[in-house]
Structures are given as C-alpha cells and as structure tokens.
C-alpha cells in the first residue's frame, strides 16, 4: 500500500498518509512476502531500533535482578500515562519494591499510595 491508499477510518473511506503494517508483510495481492524480504525487513527494523532506541530504565537488564518484573511494572504504568511521567514513578517503585516478592509483601494501602497520581487506581 502506498501513501494515498484508500482505507477505512471509523467506518468511512479516507485517504491514508501512512502505510498500514499489514501492507509491510503482505503484497498487494494478499500473498505473503518472500522469506528473504522478511529477513531484510527484520534486519532493517532491528538495526533502526538499535540506533534510535531511547534509554529507558526498565530496559537495563543488568540493573534489575528480575528483568521481566521490571518490564511488567513499566508496561502497566505505561498504560496509564506518558513515558516521561512513568520514568519517575518507575524509579521510585523499583527502589521500594525491586522484586515481585517485595511487592507481594506490601499492603494494598502502600501500593495505592505509590500509584496515586499515575492513573487509574
């Protein structure tokens, strides 16, 4: 799909200025792209990410003994608000509860107090 392709937005036909992700893995006939093309696209995306990724605290595998827990905490927080806001909340949260076990030992009141101002609670 090229820019200007007609697409549905809210049930109405509209001009799209961006290419849908589906158009990146399927050609115009709906057939899957060739394996070599998929590898090239994958390599290109990973190279772009490696060069352009933001330095975010939950991505630091060396810092967190339970990296999956750190990512989980960040994902939940990121559902509530923007990255810039989450960074401070995440840092305070992980300083207080660096493991899922430490969080499990916290009272609901403590958790809600720490969460206050972040989003839904």
Secondary structure, 3 states (H helix, E strand, C coil): CCCCCEEEECCEEEECCCCCCHHHHECCCCCECCHHHHHHHHHHHHHHHHHHCCCCHHHCCCCCCCHHHHHHHHHHHHCCCCHHHHHHHHHHHHHHCCCHHHHHCCCHHHHHHHHCCCCCC
